[in-house]
Amino acid sequence: MPMNIESPAFRDGKAIPVKYTFDGENVSPPLVWDGAPPETKEFALICDDPDAPRGTWTHWVIYGISAGITGLPEGVPKEDTVKGDINQGLNSGNRVGYDGPSPPAGKSHRYFFMVFALDIELNLHPRATKEDLTEAMKGHILAEARTHGTYQRRY
């Protein structure tokens, strides 16, 4: 069975509710995953907008998620470390935690939530960048899954 990720807040490829955007409460959406290989030691998650005007914009970098965890609740606090051992990195706005969609008016953007099952426990401190995380994961990804939502500003 392949690994899967989804959000109870929106269906894959459909609109992300305003609540999870800069136009709303700017809280992270709930996410759940399954199908990770039994050898998984840790999960990491990245949320990116590949449609940003200046290139891919990273909205969330979170890692150190224990293998027994199968999701993240709505509204993960924007703190370096949450739930004791889950670390959050810096997004493209140079802030810790999730920053929701905030595209320019007009074209709809896609927001990819990608979870990675890893065969090691990463030794990354809080505030790592996406590049730091990607480098640390090289050669250690057992499986990955993604879902995406869209968001469009009309004003």
C-alpha positions as CSV (number, residue, x, y, z in Angstrom):
1,M,0.0,0.0,0.0
2,P,1.5,3.4,-0.9
3,M,1.9,6.1,1.6
4,N,-1.0,8.7,1.5
5,I,-1.6,12.1,3.0
6,E,-4.8,14.1,3.1
7,S,-6.4,17.0,5.0
8,P,-9.9,16.8,6.5
9,A,-10.2,20.5,5.8
10,F,-10.0,20.2,1.9
11,R,-9.9,17.6,-0.8
12,D,-6.8,17.0,-3.0
13,G,-6.8,19.6,-5.7
14,K,-9.6,21.7,-4.3
15,A,-9.7,25.1,-2.6
16,I,-8.1,25.6,0.8
17,P,-10.6,27.3,3.1
18,V,-9.8,30.9,3.9
19,K,-9.3,30.0,7.6
20,Y,-5.9,28.4,6.7
21,T,-4.7,31.5,4.7
22,F,-3.3,34.9,5.5
23,D,-6.8,36.3,4.6
24,G,-8.2,34.2,7.5
25,E,-6.8,32.9,10.8
26,N,-3.5,31.7,9.2
27,V,-3.5,28.5,11.1
28,S,-2.1,25.2,9.7
29,P,-4.7,22.8,8.4
30,P,-5.1,19.4,9.9
31,L,-3.2,16.6,8.1
32,V,-3.4,12.8,8.4
33,W,-1.2,10.2,6.7
34,D,-0.9,6.4,6.5
35,G,0.9,3.7,4.6
36,A,4.4,4.5,5.9
37,P,6.9,1.6,5.8
38,P,7.4,-0.2,9.1
39,E,11.1,0.8,9.1
40,T,10.1,4.5,9.4
41,K,11.9,6.3,12.3
42,E,10.7,9.8,11.7
43,F,8.5,12.0,9.5
44,A,9.2,15.4,8.0
45,L,6.8,17.7,6.1
46,I,7.2,20.6,3.7
47,C,4.5,22.8,2.2
48,D,5.4,24.7,-1.0
49,D,3.8,27.0,-3.5
50,P,5.5,26.4,-6.9
51,D,3.4,29.1,-8.5
52,A,4.8,32.0,-6.5
53,P,6.0,35.0,-8.7
54,R,9.7,34.7,-7.7
55,G,9.9,30.9,-7.7
56,T,8.8,28.3,-5.2
57,W,7.7,29.8,-1.8
58,T,8.0,27.5,1.2
59,H,5.1,27.9,3.6
60,W,6.1,25.3,6.2
61,V,9.1,23.1,7.3
62,I,8.4,20.7,10.1
63,Y,10.5,17.6,11.1
64,G,11.3,15.4,14.0
65,I,7.8,13.9,13.9
66,S,8.0,10.5,15.6
67,A,7.2,7.4,13.6
68,G,4.1,6.7,15.7
69,I,2.4,10.0,14.8
70,T,0.0,9.8,11.8
71,G,-0.9,13.4,11.4
72,L,-0.8,17.0,12.7
73,P,-3.7,18.8,14.2
74,E,-5.1,22.1,13.0
75,G,-3.3,25.1,14.3
76,V,0.2,23.8,15.1
77,P,1.7,26.6,17.3
78,K,4.3,28.8,15.6
79,E,7.1,27.8,18.0
80,D,10.5,26.3,17.4
81,T,9.6,23.0,19.1
82,V,6.1,21.6,19.6
83,K,4.8,18.6,21.5
84,G,8.2,18.2,23.1
85,D,10.3,17.0,20.2
86,I,8.8,18.2,16.9
87,N,10.9,20.9,15.4
88,Q,9.8,23.6,13.0
89,G,12.0,25.3,10.5
90,L,12.0,28.7,8.8
91,N,9.6,29.3,5.9
92,S,10.4,31.6,3.0
93,G,9.2,34.5,5.0
94,N,12.0,33.7,7.5
95,R,9.4,32.9,10.2
96,V,9.0,29.7,12.2
97,G,6.0,27.5,11.5
98,Y,3.2,27.6,9.0
99,D,2.3,30.7,7.0
100,G,-0.7,30.2,4.9
101,P,-1.4,31.1,1.3
102,S,-1.1,34.8,0.4
103,P,-0.8,35.0,-3.4
104,P,-1.1,38.1,-5.4
105,A,-4.6,38.7,-6.7
106,G,-5.6,36.9,-9.9
107,K,-4.2,33.5,-10.7
108,S,-4.9,30.5,-8.5
109,H,-1.9,29.0,-6.8
110,R,-1.2,25.4,-5.8
111,Y,0.0,24.5,-2.3
112,F,1.7,21.1,-1.9
113,F,1.8,19.4,1.5
114,M,4.5,16.7,1.2
115,V,5.3,14.2,4.0
116,F,8.4,12.1,4.0
117,A,9.0,8.8,5.9
118,L,12.6,8.6,6.9
119,D,14.8,5.7,7.9
120,I,16.7,7.8,10.5
121,E,16.0,10.3,13.2
122,L,17.3,13.6,11.9
123,N,19.7,15.6,14.0
124,L,18.4,19.0,13.0
125,H,17.9,21.9,15.4
126,P,14.8,24.1,15.2
127,R,14.8,26.9,12.6
128,A,16.4,24.8,9.8
129,T,15.6,25.9,6.3
130,K,14.0,23.7,3.6
131,E,17.4,23.4,2.1
132,D,18.9,22.1,5.4
133,L,16.1,19.6,5.7
134,T,16.3,18.4,2.1
135,E,20.1,17.9,2.5
136,A,19.6,16.0,5.8
137,M,17.0,13.7,4.2
138,K,19.1,12.7,1.2
139,G,19.4,9.0,1.0
140,H,17.0,8.4,3.9
141,I,13.6,8.8,2.3
142,L,11.7,5.5,2.5
143,A,8.4,6.8,1.1
144,E,6.7,10.1,0.5
145,A,3.2,11.3,-0.2
146,R,1.6,14.6,-1.2
147,T,-1.7,16.4,-1.4
148,H,-2.4,19.8,-2.6
149,G,-4.9,22.6,-2.3
150,T,-5.5,25.7,-4.2
151,Y,-6.1,29.3,-3.3
152,Q,-6.9,32.4,-5.3
153,R,-7.3,36.0,-4.2
154,R,-9.9,37.9,-6.1
155,Y,-9.0,41.4,-4.8
